Amino acid sequence: MRALLASFVFVALGAATGHAQNANDRARTLFTEGTSAYQAGDFGTAAEKFEEAYRLTRSPELAFNVGRAYERMSEYDKAIRFFRIYLRRGDVSDEVKTDIQARIEALQQAKRRQRDQVFTLPPSDDALVQEARTFFQRGVAMFRRRQYEAAMQAFTAAHRFAPLPEIFFNMAVTAEKMGNVRDAMDYYREYLRLRPRAADRGHVEREIERLRASR
C-alpha cells in the first residue's frame, strides 16, 4: 500500500541562480509545513502548502501530495487534477499507477454520488446475496420517491443479509431525511469504520460535524 504522502527529494541545483536557490529553500519549508499540517489533520493548510511548493518546483511527488490532501477533504475535481499530473509526469511503477487510477475512479464515483445522495448501484461484493440486492434496489427506489420510511425498512433488511459500507451510508442519509440525527451519525461512523480509505471520507466527516452541531 502506498504511503499517505510521497517523499519530496530536492535535486542539487549546481550552479543555480540565487533566485532558484531561494525558491528551492522556500519549497522545502512549505513541504515540511504541509507534512506537519497533514499529520495534524489540517488538510486545508496541507493542500495550500503543498500546492505552493508544487508551483515553485513542479515536482510530481508534490503533485501527488496535493492530490492526497484534496482527496482527504473530498475536493474531488482538484484531487483528480493533481493525481493526473502525477501520473503524467512522475516516475510511476505499474503498481502505483493502478493505485492512483483506482483513486481517481473512486473520486469520480463519489462525485456522482453527491448528486444522487445515496449509493444507487448494489455493491459489487460476493457477500451481497440476492435477497440483499433486492432490498437494496428497493431502498434506492423508495428513496428517490422520497418515501424515506419505506427506504429505511428496505436498507435495514439489506443490512441484515449483508452489513456492507454502502448500505450503512444509505441508511445514514435516509435517517437524516427522517430527522433521526443520532442514527445518521452512527451509520456514517460505521461507514467510515468499514471503509477508512473512502474517497468521500472528508465529506462524511463534515456531515457528522454538521449533524452534531444541529443537535
N, C-alpha and C positions, 0 to 999 in steps of 0.2 A: 504494500500500500504506500502511496506517495506521501511524503512528509507534508504537513499542513502548509508550510511555506518553503519556497525554494531558496537555496543559498545564493547570495549575490557575490560573485567573485570579481573584484576590481582588477582590471588588467593594468600592468605597468604602462605609464604614459610615455616613458622615454623622454624625448625632447619636446614634450607637450608645452604649449604656451601656459603662461600664468593663469589665464582665464580658464583653460581646460582643466588645470590642476585644481583651481578653486571649485569648479563645477563637480569634479570628482569627489573632493572633500565634502562638499555640500550633500551630494548624493549618499555618501557613506553615512553621514549624520542622519539624513532622512530615513535611510534604510533601518538604522538602529532604532530610531524613534518609532517607526512604523511597526517593527517587530515587537517592541515593548507594548505598544498600544494594542496590537492584535492579541498578544498573550493575555492582556488585561481585559479583553472582551470589548474594547473600544474600537469597533470595526470601522466606524466612520472616520475617525482620526487615522487609523491604519491605512485606509484607502487613500486618504488625502496625502499622507506622507509618501506612500509607495508610488502614487501616480506622479507626484512632483519629482521624485527620484528617477522615475522612468523617463519623464520628459527631458531630464538632464543627460541621461545615458543611453536611452533606447535599448536597455538590457532586456532580453527575452525573459530572463528569470524574474525581473521586476514586473514585467507584464503579467506573468503567472501570479505573482503575489497580489497585484492589483485585482486580478480576477478572483482570487480566493477571498479577499476582503469584501468585494461586492457580492460574491456568491453568498457569503455568510450573512449579508444584510438582505438577501433576496432582491437585489438590484439586478434583475435578470438580464436586461439588454447590455448593461455596462460589463457585467461579468462575462457574458458571451463574447463581447467585442475583444476583451483583453485575453481571454483564453485562445481566441482565434489568432491573435497576434503572436502568442507564444507558440502555437502550432506552426505558424508560417515562418517564424524567424528563429526559433530555438533549435538546439541540437537534441531532438526528441526521439527516444527509443520507441519501438513498436508498443511496448507495454504502457509507457507513459502516454503515447498517442491515443491508445484505446481508452485509457482512464479519462483523458481530457475530453475526448469525443463523447463519452458516456456522461460526463458532467454537463456538457453543452446540451445534449438531448434531454437530460433531466431538467435543466433550466428552462428549456423551451416548453416542456410539458407543464412545468409549474406555472409558467406564464399563461398558458392556455387555461389551466385550471382556475386561475384567478378570475378569469371571465366566467367560467362555468360555476364557480363557487365550490363545487364538490368534485371528487373523482367520478367521472362518468363511465369509465370503462372498467370492467372487472379486473382485479389484479391478476397478472399472469403468473400464477403460483399453483403448483400441483396440489397444495393443500386446499385450494378453493374448489370444493366438491360441487356437484351440480345444484344441490339444494341451496348452498350459499350463493352461488352465481345467480340463481333465480331470484332470491330475496334481495340481493344487491341491486340487480337491474330494476326490480320493483321499487326499491327505495329511491333510486335516481328518478324514476318516472314520477313518483309521488312528490318528490322534492321540486321538480320542475313545474308541477301543478300547484305548488305552494300548499300542499296537504302534508304539513310537517309532522303531525302526529302519526299518520299512516307511514310516512317515510321513516320515522324513528323506529316504529314497530318492525318494518322490513329490515332496516340496517341492524337492529338488535338481533333479529332472527339470523341474519347472515353471520353476525359475530359469533353466535353460538356454534355454528358449524366451522367457522374459520376466523379466529381473532387476529386479523391482519391489520397492518397500519392504515391502509387506505380506508378500511371500514371505520376505524376509530376517528379518522379525520372527518369523514362524512357525518358521523354521529355528533362530533363536536359542532360542526356548522349547523346541523339540524337542531341540536339542543339550544344553541343561541337563538335561532329563529323562534323557538318555543318559549324563550325567556328564561331558560334554565342555565344561568350563568355558571354556577359551580360545576354542573355536569359538563358543560362545554369546556371549561378549563381542564377538568380531569381527563377528558377524552383527548384534548390537544396534547397534554403532557404524556399520555400513553402513546400517542402517535410518535412524539419525539423520542421517547424511550425505545420504541421498536425500530425507529429509523433515524438514528443520530446524525447521519450524513445527508438528511433530506435537503434537497435544493431549496425548499421553501422554509427552512428552519428559521431564518431571520423573520420572515413574515409571521410564522406561527408564534414565535416568541413575542412579537409585538402584539399579536391578537390576545395572547394570555395576559400581557400587561394591561391592555385596554380593558379587558373584561374585569381584571382585578380592580382597576380604578373605578369601574362603573358600579361596583357593589356598594 
